[in-house]
Amino acid sequence: MSLFNVYPIYNITPVKALGAKVWDDKGQEYLDFYGGHGVISAGHSHPDYVKAITEQVGKIGFYSNSIQNPIQEALADKLVKASGYPDYTLFLCNSGAEANENALKLASFHNGKKKVIAFKKAFHGRTSAAVAATDNPSIVAPLNAGHEVVFLPLNDIEAFNIELAKGDICTVIIEGIQGVGGLDQGTTEFFQAIAAACKTADVVLILDEIQSGYGRSGKFFAHQYHDIKPDVITLAKGMGNGFPIGGILISPKFKASYGLLGTTFGGNHLASAAALSVLEIIENENLIDNVNTIGTYFKELAGQIPEVKNIKGRGLMLGLEFDFDVTELRKKLIYDEHIFTGNASQKNLLRILPPLSITNEDVDVFFTGLKNALKA
Ligand SMILES: Cc1ncc(COP(=O)(O)O)c(C=O)c1O
């Protein structure tokens, strides 16, 4: 064993995938309703995506950010239009944690403060400030704990206003819909109240759309259900459909200057080609409409299963709540029914994050498998 052993793993070795299907080294087919932690958006090995990446690496895969990169510019242009933020600018990096790290840093540069408001059960990544803003002390090392972060209950406007009134808050970071924490989300009243209060106090509002973005919620970003405009929006996961890429969308009120942010790999030719292809597929195949149609069908079928006590989330970012820990259920689903699903820090929640391109038939297969696993 030469790998640093930090992941509890299922004994399955995928070697091939297409759309929402995955095959292991023994030829067994699986239905992927988890997308490797919500990463697969356009579908595994989509032919247009494969073509875009293959052609790009055959030309030039990487050069640094000190030369012109028209693919990066095309990506920024397409992303700001597709997401409804035409006047925002894009900074590219390599992962979700890195996106949040840069967003928090930008906020601090902006108003010169350093205290962060985050929310109970939040997950923002595993690096320095991102992990400090994550509500899970077991993954925060003493080195990271030096950041000033206060965790408030979601949807408690009064607690929020009391904290903001202290006058030392730099930024507020909140997920569009909580992912790892278990699919809880702010109400429209809450999102609107915090957005308005941040604006008045010159506190930077960061929307972490790393898991809930890129169409997964049924809108491009989950916060767009609440009619607010954050100052900074962070992206990763579905953005590259498996190719590592992250980014932050930045409001025009922030002025860029040379060296303010930077990275070696972020936005390289290959990553940009992958992300551009994902946006094209989402648009060409109307995947956001598909999310809404299939998400509704999924909820309808889920509602007919007596063991499902509650359905959380939106679009194809869903959680099925049971009255028992789902660890064994997930094992039955993967080993007996050959279906990938996810868990959350809420132990009785089965997390569903399939590719955005799934069909009604895929949903039928999922529920047949779920019913079998519940009976077994
Ligand atoms: C909401 C949210 N933010 C940030 C991250 C961190 O992303 P990454 O693992 O790419 O660093 C995750 C990952 O699960 C996430 O769900």
The ligand as a Tripos MOL2 file, in Angstrom:
@<TRIPOS>MOLECULE
LIG
   16    16     1     0     0
SMALL
NO_CHARGES

@<TRIPOS>ATOM
      1 C1        -20.2050   23.2980   -1.6770 C.3       1 LIG1
      2 C2        -18.7860   22.8490   -1.8330 C.ar      1 LIG1
      3 N1        -17.7990   23.7600   -1.7650 N.ar      1 LIG1
      4 C3        -16.5080   23.4080   -1.9300 C.ar      1 LIG1
      5 C4        -16.1420   22.0980   -2.1460 C.ar      1 LIG1
      6 C5        -14.6950   21.7430   -2.3120 C.3       1 LIG1
      7 O1        -14.4260   21.3730   -3.6270 O.3       1 LIG1
      8 P1        -13.0910   20.5610   -3.9900 P.3       1 LIG1
      9 O2        -13.2390   19.1910   -3.4130 O.co2     1 LIG1
     10 O3        -13.0580   20.5840   -5.4980 O.co2     1 LIG1
     11 O4        -11.9520   21.2960   -3.3990 O.co2     1 LIG1
     12 C6        -17.1400   21.1090   -2.2060 C.ar      1 LIG1
     13 C7        -16.7940   19.6980   -2.4010 C.2       1 LIG1
     14 O5        -17.5390   18.8000   -2.0830 O.2       1 LIG1
     15 C8        -18.4950   21.5000   -2.0400 C.ar      1 LIG1
     16 O6        -19.4910   20.6000   -2.0890 O.3       1 LIG1
@<TRIPOS>BOND
     1     1     2 1
     2     2     3 ar
     3     2    15 ar
     4     3     4 ar
     5     4     5 ar
     6     5     6 1
     7     5    12 ar
     8     6     7 1
     9     7     8 1
    10     8     9 2
    11     8    10 1
    12     8    11 1
    13    12    13 1
    14    12    15 ar
    15    13    14 2
    16    15    16 1
@<TRIPOS>SUBSTRUCTURE
     1 LIG1         1 GROUP 0 **** ****
